[in-house]
Amino acid sequence: MSRVASRLVLRTVEEGRPERGSDPRDARRTLLSRTAAGRGQLETAHRFRRAVFARAMATWSEHDRAEFARLITAFVDGFGQATAAAPEDR
């Protein structure tokens, strides 16, 4: 993990959003799990995003909303596959 990522994780752990635990299969690894505070913050972010999308698409037809959902899903899937490629493929 990069130093920047390590600092970000440390800060969120200090803020109580995830908690750190040991990986029972590999003692060298650390596992993170969401705390109640982390779940609450994530839900707040999801509600905010849904509200913003709803306002942005308030005048769109159902067809346009469905097409946007299809395209954004295809983009996210493709993005995930592209970023999951082996480092030598990047």
C-alpha positions in Angstrom: 0.0 0.0 0.0 1.3 3.4 -0.8 2.2 5.9 2.0 -0.6 8.2 0.9 -3.1 5.3 1.1 -1.7 4.2 4.4 -2.2 7.7 5.8 -5.8 7.9 4.5 -6.6 4.6 6.1 -5.0 5.6 9.4 -7.0 8.8 9.4 -10.3 7.0 8.8 -9.5 4.4 11.5 -8.8 7.2 13.9 -12.1 8.8 13.0 -13.9 5.5 13.8 -15.2 4.7 10.4 -13.5 1.4 9.8 -11.9 -0.8 12.4 -8.7 -2.7 11.9 -8.4 -6.4 12.5 -6.0 -9.2 11.7 -6.3 -11.5 8.8 -6.7 -15.0 10.3 -5.2 -16.6 7.2 -2.2 -14.2 6.9 -0.8 -12.4 10.0 1.1 -10.0 7.7 -2.2 -8.6 6.4 -4.7 -6.2 8.1 -8.4 -6.4 7.4 -10.7 -3.4 7.6 -14.4 -3.6 8.4 -17.0 -0.8 8.5 -18.1 0.4 11.9 -21.6 1.7 12.6 -20.2 5.2 12.1 -18.8 4.1 8.7 -22.0 2.5 7.6 -23.9 5.7 8.6 -21.6 7.9 6.7 -21.8 5.6 3.6 -25.6 5.7 3.8 -25.6 9.5 4.1 -23.4 9.7 1.0 -25.7 7.3 -0.9 -28.8 9.4 0.0 -27.0 12.6 -1.1 -26.0 11.1 -4.4 -29.5 9.7 -5.1 -31.0 13.1 -4.3 -28.5 14.9 -6.6 -29.1 12.4 -9.4 -32.9 12.8 -9.0 -32.7 16.6 -9.2 -30.4 16.4 -12.2 -32.7 14.0 -14.1 -36.0 15.5 -12.9 -37.0 16.5 -16.5 -35.7 13.3 -18.1 -38.1 10.7 -19.6 -38.2 7.2 -18.1 -36.6 6.0 -21.4 -33.7 8.4 -21.0 -33.3 7.5 -17.3 -33.2 3.8 -18.2 -30.7 4.4 -21.0 -28.5 6.4 -18.7 -28.6 3.6 -16.1 -27.7 1.1 -18.7 -24.8 3.2 -20.0 -23.4 4.1 -16.6 -23.5 0.5 -15.5 -21.7 -0.6 -18.7 -19.1 2.2 -18.0 -18.5 1.1 -14.4 -18.2 -2.5 -15.4 -15.7 -1.7 -18.1 -13.8 0.7 -15.8 -13.6 -2.0 -13.2 -12.2 -4.5 -15.7 -9.7 -2.0 -17.1 -8.4 -1.1 -13.7 -8.2 -4.7 -12.5 -5.8 -5.5 -15.3 -2.4 -6.8 -14.3 0.2 -3.9 -13.7 2.2 -5.0 -16.8 -1.0 -4.4 -18.9 -1.3 -0.8 -17.8 
